[in-house]
Amino acid sequence: MRLMTEIDLDRVLVLEQSLHATPWTRGNFCDALGSGYLCFVKQVDREIAGYAVLMPGVDEAELLNIGVAYEYQHQGLGRYMLEALLLAAREKKLSRVYLEVRASNFPAIALYQRAGFSQIGLRRGYYQIDTGREDALVMVRDNLAGSING
């Protein structure tokens, strides 16, 4: 995994739009890059196959966005990227990482649970979807010393 640059944004935006019902805009990614967030891409055979954005705070972080191209899903790439994000947070001496995930995104929820995240809350109607709104699970991983198991 390497740091994302503005040169990567065209491909990242194509992925983002294919993966999410309400995708981030170029402006969202530019703001993240300009704000010093930890923005990464993962390349496979010179092609961007995944991306992630982690917003560090004083002593904690929030995983804002993560995506893996459909053709690379179910091959361990998401797990690899999440492990790299947790390592980056640990290196910055952050104590915990938060995230929100769609309540219906069972594969992502399982990945986060295997990575040591626990549900701490629910945001009702957090995500806009074609049929209305969907709840988000709020999850946290407090101990960043360990790695992903499973």
N, C-alpha and C positions, 0 to 999 in steps of 0.2 A: 504494500500500500504506500502511496506517496501523497504529498500535499496537493490539493486541487489548485489549479490556476485558472485565470479567466479564459485561457486558450481551451480548457476542457469543457467550458460551459455549453457549447452547442450539443455535444454528445450527452452530457449530463441532463440537459433539458429534454432531449428526446427520450431518454430513459425515464425521467421523472414523469413526463406526460403519459408514457405507456403504462406506468405502474400505479399512478394515483388518480383517484376521481377528482380531487381538487389539488392539482399539482402546484408546487412552488413556481414562481416566475423567475426570469433572469434577474430581475431586481432583488428578489429574496436571496438568491445565491450570491449576487454581488455585494449585498449588504453584509451577509455572513462573512465573506472573504475580507471585506473592508473593516469589519469589526474585530478581526482577530480571532474569530471562531476557528476551531480545528476542523478544517474541511479536507477530506481525503477522497481519493479515487483509487480503485483497484483495477489494474489492467491485466488482461489475459490475451496473450498473443498480440500485443500492441493496441488492443481495443479496450476501451473503458467498459468494464463489466459490472462495476458497482461504485457507489459513492456513499459518503456519510458526512454528517455535520454534527459536531459536538460543541455546545456553548459552555465554556468554562466560566465559573463565577469565582468568588473569593476562595471557597474551600469545597465546592461541589460543582457538578456540571449537569447539563440536560442534553440528552440525545434528541436532537431536533428532527433529523431526517436520515433515513438509511434506505438504500434501494439496491437491488440486484437484478440485472437484466434477466428476463424470463429464461433465456437459453442457458443461463448459468445457475439457476435456482436448483435447490436440492442436491448440490454438489459440495456443500461445506463452505461456500464463499461467504455467506452471511455470518456464519459462525466465526470464520477467520477475521472478517472485518470487525465484528463486535469485540473479539478478543484484542485486536489492535487498538480499538477505541478505549477499552478498559486499561490497556497498558499505557496509552497516552495520558489518560486521566491520572493514573498512578504516578507516572513520571512528573506530572505537574503538582503532585502532592494533594490531589483532590480526595476528599473522604467518601464521597458518594456520587452516584449517577442516577438521575431521574429520567423517565420517559413516559410518553403516552402511546398507547397502541389500541387500534380498533378492537372492540370486544369480539368481533367476528373473525379476527385474524389469528386463528388457532395455531398455524405454523410459527408465526412470530412470537406469540405468547409462550409456546413451548420452548423456542430458542432462548428467550429471555429467562424463563424459569431455569433451564439447564445452566445458564450463565450466572445464576445466583440472584436474579431479580425476584422481588416479592411484590405482590399487589398491596398498595397502601390506600387506594382510593378509587373512585369512579367519577368521571365527569359526564354527566348526562347530556346527550345531544351535542357532543363536542365536535364530531365530524359531520360535514355536509356530504350527503350521498344522493344518488338519483331519486330515491324514494322518500327523502326527508333528511333525518338526522340519525347518527349512530353514536352510541356511548363509547367512551375511551376508558380503558383501564389505566390507572396511574401506578407505575411500578418504580421501585428503587432497588439499587444494590448498594449496601452500606460498606461492606468490607471489600476493598479493591485489591487486597493482598493476594488472593487466590486466583486461579485461572478457571476457565470454563471446563466443567466436567461433563461426561456423557457423550 
